[in-house]
Amino acid sequence: MKNIIVERVIRDGGNRIALRFPYYQELNGVVKELPDAQWSSDMNTGIFQIVLIS
């Protein structure tokens, strides 16, 4: 089982979601395929824009 921590962060003036998890090649590949995914080298995590769907 892999643990993933989901956090709300403020980045580039907006709300983002950060996913934190130990290095796992398969999971890294899945995360990189998510739309608008960015890698934060200073936070060492994936950062994603929060999209609200109503």
The 8 nearest C-alpha neighbors of each residue, nearest first, counted from 0:
[[1, 2, 3, 23, 20, 21, 26, 25],
 [2, 0, 3, 20, 21, 23, 26, 22],
 [1, 3, 20, 4, 0, 21, 19, 5],
 [4, 2, 20, 19, 5, 1, 18, 21],
 [3, 5, 19, 18, 20, 6, 2, 17],
 [6, 4, 18, 17, 3, 19, 16, 7],
 [7, 5, 17, 16, 8, 4, 18, 19],
 [6, 8, 16, 15, 17, 14, 5, 9],
 [9, 7, 15, 14, 16, 10, 6, 17],
 [10, 8, 14, 13, 15, 12, 11, 7],
 [9, 11, 12, 13, 8, 15, 14, 46],
 [12, 10, 13, 9, 14, 15, 8, 48],
 [13, 11, 10, 9, 14, 15, 8, 48],
 [14, 12, 9, 10, 11, 15, 48, 8],
 [13, 15, 9, 8, 49, 10, 48, 7],
 [16, 14, 48, 8, 49, 47, 7, 9],
 [15, 17, 7, 47, 6, 46, 8, 49],
 [18, 16, 46, 6, 45, 5, 7, 47],
 [19, 17, 5, 45, 4, 44, 3, 6],
 [18, 20, 4, 3, 44, 17, 5, 21],
 [19, 21, 3, 2, 4, 22, 18, 1],
 [22, 20, 23, 19, 2, 3, 1, 26],
 [23, 21, 20, 24, 27, 26, 25, 19],
 [22, 24, 26, 25, 27, 21, 20, 1],
 [23, 25, 27, 26, 28, 22, 29, 21],
 [26, 24, 28, 27, 23, 29, 30, 22],
 [25, 27, 29, 28, 23, 24, 30, 22],
 [28, 26, 24, 30, 25, 29, 23, 31],
 [27, 29, 25, 31, 26, 30, 24, 32],
 [28, 30, 26, 32, 27, 31, 25, 33],
 [29, 31, 27, 32, 33, 28, 26, 36],
 [30, 32, 28, 29, 33, 27, 36, 37],
 [31, 33, 29, 30, 34, 28, 36, 35],
 [32, 34, 30, 31, 36, 35, 29, 47],
 [35, 33, 36, 32, 31, 47, 30, 37],
 [36, 34, 37, 33, 47, 48, 46, 32],
 [37, 35, 47, 34, 33, 46, 31, 45],
 [38, 36, 46, 45, 35, 39, 47, 31],
 [37, 39, 45, 46, 44, 40, 36, 43],
 [40, 38, 42, 44, 43, 41, 45, 37],
 [39, 41, 43, 42, 38, 44, 45, 37],
 [40, 42, 39, 43, 44, 38, 45, 46],
 [41, 43, 39, 44, 40, 45, 38, 46],
 [44, 42, 40, 39, 41, 45, 38, 19],
 [43, 45, 39, 42, 19, 38, 18, 46],
 [44, 46, 38, 18, 17, 37, 39, 47],
 [47, 45, 17, 37, 16, 38, 36, 15],
 [48, 46, 16, 36, 15, 17, 49, 37],
 [47, 49, 15, 16, 50, 14, 46, 35],
 [50, 48, 15, 14, 16, 47, 51, 13],
 [51, 49, 48, 52, 15, 47, 14, 16],
 [50, 52, 49, 53, 48, 14, 15, 16],
 [51, 53, 50, 49, 48, 14, 15, 47],
 [52, 51, 50, 49, 48, 14, 15, 16]]
